[in-house]
Every structure is written in structure tokens, then in C-alpha cells.
Amino acid sequence: MKPIGKYIVIKTIDEELKTESGLFLSGEDMNQMRYKRGLVVESGTDVPNIKKDDDIYYDKAHGFTMIIDEKQYTIIRENDVVVVL
């Protein structure tokens, strides 16, 4: 699979977030957060700075989900990525 242009194929990472005081955030609290974590599966032909296996945070309001070879992936654009870890 090779995305074209500025598209990036990712697998989302489900996180459990804990506050500084040690409390875990609920699923509802997590849904209110704007950004989500993902692992890059493949980056598009015009994406020079984001590589396969990069751990990223992206704007979860953008992108869409596809099933490719019976696996679920999220497709985003390069400009939806806010942090590469």
C-alpha cells in the first residue's frame, strides 16, 4: 500500500491518560481532547518529514477510516500532524 500525495496511513493508538495526581481520565474526557496518538504505517509520495513507524499526534477531527486487507486504518493529511515523537 502506498498513499499518494500528502496523505498518511496510520494505526490509532489507544492511550490511558493519567493526571499528575494519578487519576486516570475517563473515556468521555479522552473524547474531548482534540489530538490523538497514532503510528505511521505508510506516508504519501509528497510527505518528506514523516516516515513509516513514526509515533505522531494528529488532529482527530480530520481524516477518515478505511479497511484495507481486513485491517482498519485511519487516513490523514500531512497538515493534520501536530507532533512527531
C-alpha angles and dihedrals in degrees: 000000000000122000116219126232119341096347123119127197113216142172111224118235117219109219134194107215121204125196122231089261091057101257118138117229116240124240089256091054090049091052090057092059112099099215131059133193124243144168118233112239096177134348125216129260092259099044108101102167104045118068138187113284093021113145108227145174115221139179103268092202088074132060133044140243126250134179112225120176089350092303125111118235135173118228117207137165123250092249090059090067112096103172136020111200 
